[in-house]
């Protein structure tokens, strides 16, 4: 099967929660007030609690606490709130899949690391809104969940990457496509914006557009998250093309700070997105 077929097979199961879709519709409307959006969010206590935790986290590093959903909307704005709600919806969608065939801790740690690194690098490059890159990082490997739901044996096999065969190279050999391509097909079905989908789809491309900083940032974030997850196997210098750093005007100290940021904040973000995984620490 092709990547699109894998995504279509899970379209009725692997979906964003209804509350997330409803909030997006309200945020997209020009006639709905912020109070109406806040009331819709407040109808879901779990969404409300997690939204406030993320809004007050290092994703935004605000100098003060946001104590209400309305205040979150006023301070952050509609776009940022959409990104927060989408992040929580992604985590909820992932929770519907039987994950016994893969190392779930590895998946979530690497996912959160990529999200935080992508946002940090975006901020370092002056790309706004930087939380869009947090969402793209969360989604960078969502294709693994799509493949897992279709064929657990293949997903398990794709975990056996090595120093010589990188994860996306193994995926291409086993599946005929990468998790990045498969994940992007699902994101198209979810009707997410191209500004998020394209960096996910092209993160492993050999012909990255050096002028497209969004693609370069996610490309770097995915590799840094992999190296951070498996320091015994990979190093950032091994995985990163110095030319990409030059295109983004980033230095090795910037890379070190990005990794330090994800290591410092990762557990908190993980505790919001997947409390079950966090409870093992």
JOUR-V29036 format. One record per residue. N is the residue number from 1. SS is DSSP state (hx for helix, st for strand, lp for the rest). PHI is phi as a letter, one per 30 degrees, with the letter a starting at -180 (999 if undefined). Layout:
N,SS,PHI ; N,SS,PHI
This chain:
1,lp,999 ; 2,lp,d ; 3,hx,e ; 4,hx,d ; 5,hx,d ; 6,hx,e ; 7,hx,d ; 8,hx,d ; 9,hx,d ; 10,lp,c ; 11,lp,e ; 12,lp,d ; 13,lp,c ; 14,lp,c ; 15,lp,b ; 16,lp,d ; 17,lp,e ; 18,hx,e ; 19,hx,d ; 20,hx,d ; 21,hx,d ; 22,hx,d ; 23,hx,d ; 24,hx,d ; 25,hx,d ; 26,hx,d ; 27,hx,d ; 28,hx,d ; 29,lp,d ; 30,lp,d ; 31,lp,c ; 32,lp,d ; 33,lp,d ; 34,hx,d ; 35,hx,d ; 36,hx,d ; 37,hx,d ; 38,hx,d ; 39,hx,d ; 40,hx,d ; 41,hx,d ; 42,hx,d ; 43,lp,d ; 44,lp,c ; 45,hx,e ; 46,hx,d ; 47,hx,e ; 48,hx,e ; 49,hx,d ; 50,hx,d ; 51,hx,d ; 52,hx,d ; 53,hx,d ; 54,hx,d ; 55,hx,d ; 56,lp,c ; 57,lp,c ; 58,lp,d ; 59,lp,e ; 60,lp,c ; 61,lp,h ; 62,lp,d ; 63,lp,d ; 64,lp,b ; 65,lp,d ; 66,lp,c ; 67,lp,c ; 68,lp,b ; 69,hx,d ; 70,hx,d ; 71,hx,d ; 72,hx,e ; 73,hx,d ; 74,hx,d ; 75,hx,d ; 76,hx,d ; 77,lp,j ; 78,hx,d ; 79,hx,d ; 80,hx,d ; 81,hx,d ; 82,hx,e ; 83,hx,d ; 84,hx,d ; 85,hx,d ; 86,hx,d ; 87,hx,e ; 88,hx,d ; 89,hx,d ; 90,hx,d ; 91,hx,d ; 92,hx,d ; 93,hx,d ; 94,hx,d ; 95,lp,d ; 96,lp,d ; 97,lp,c ; 98,lp,d ; 99,lp,c ; 100,lp,d ; 101,lp,d ; 102,lp,b ; 103,lp,d ; 104,hx,d ; 105,hx,d ; 106,hx,e ; 107,hx,e ; 108,hx,d ; 109,hx,d ; 110,hx,d ; 111,hx,d ; 112,hx,d ; 113,hx,e ; 114,hx,d ; 115,hx,d ; 116,hx,d ; 117,hx,d ; 118,hx,d ; 119,hx,d ; 120,hx,d ; 121,hx,d ; 122,hx,d ; 123,hx,d ; 124,hx,d ; 125,lp,c ; 126,lp,i ; 127,lp,c ; 128,lp,b ; 129,lp,d ; 130,lp,d ; 131,hx,d ; 132,hx,d ; 133,hx,d ; 134,hx,d ; 135,hx,d ; 136,hx,d ; 137,hx,d ; 138,hx,d ; 139,hx,c ; 140,lp,d ; 141,lp,b ; 142,lp,d ; 143,hx,e ; 144,hx,d ; 145,hx,d ; 146,hx,d ; 147,hx,d ; 148,hx,e ; 149,hx,d ; 150,hx,d ; 151,lp,a ; 152,hx,d ; 153,hx,d ; 154,hx,d ; 155,hx,d ; 156,hx,d ; 157,hx,d ; 158,lp,d ; 159,lp,d ; 160,lp,d ; 161,lp,d ; 162,lp,b ; 163,lp,d ; 164,lp,d ; 165,lp,b ; 166,lp,d ; 167,hx,e ; 168,hx,d ; 169,hx,d ; 170,hx,d ; 171,hx,e ; 172,hx,d ; 173,hx,d ; 174,hx,d ; 175,hx,c ; 176,lp,j ; 177,lp,a ; 178,lp,c ; 179,hx,d ; 180,hx,d ; 181,hx,d ; 182,hx,d ; 183,hx,d ; 184,hx,d ; 185,hx,d ; 186,hx,d ; 187,hx,d ; 188,hx,d ; 189,hx,d ; 190,lp,d ; 191,lp,i ; 192,lp,d ; 193,lp,d ; 194,hx,d ; 195,hx,d ; 196,hx,c ; 197,hx,d ; 198,hx,d ; 199,hx,d ; 200,hx,d ; 201,hx,d ; 202,lp,c ; 203,lp,d ; 204,lp,c ; 205,lp,d ; 206,lp,d ; 207,lp,b ; 208,lp,d ; 209,lp,d ; 210,lp,d ; 211,lp,c ; 212,lp,c ; 213,hx,d ; 214,hx,d ; 215,hx,d ; 216,hx,d ; 217,hx,d ; 218,hx,d ; 219,hx,e ; 220,hx,d ; 221,hx,d ; 222,hx,d ; 223,hx,d ; 224,hx,d ; 225,hx,d ; 226,hx,d ; 227,hx,d ; 228,hx,d ; 229,hx,d ; 230,lp,b ; 231,lp,d ; 232,lp,d ; 233,lp,c ; 234,lp,b ; 235,lp,b ; 236,hx,d ; 237,hx,d ; 238,hx,d ; 239,hx,c ; 240,lp,c ; 241,lp,d ; 242,hx,e ; 243,hx,d ; 244,hx,d ; 245,hx,e ; 246,hx,d ; 247,hx,d ; 248,hx,c ; 249,lp,h ; 250,lp,c ; 251,lp,b ; 252,hx,e ; 253,hx,e ; 254,hx,d ; 255,hx,d ; 256,hx,d ; 257,hx,d ; 258,hx,d ; 259,hx,d ; 260,hx,d ; 261,hx,d ; 262,hx,d ; 263,hx,d ; 264,hx,d ; 265,hx,c ; 266,hx,d ; 267,hx,d ; 268,hx,d ; 269,hx,d ; 270,hx,d ; 271,hx,d ; 272,hx,d ; 273,hx,d ; 274,lp,b ; 275,hx,e ; 276,hx,d ; 277,hx,d ; 278,hx,d ; 279,lp,d ; 280,lp,d ; 281,lp,d
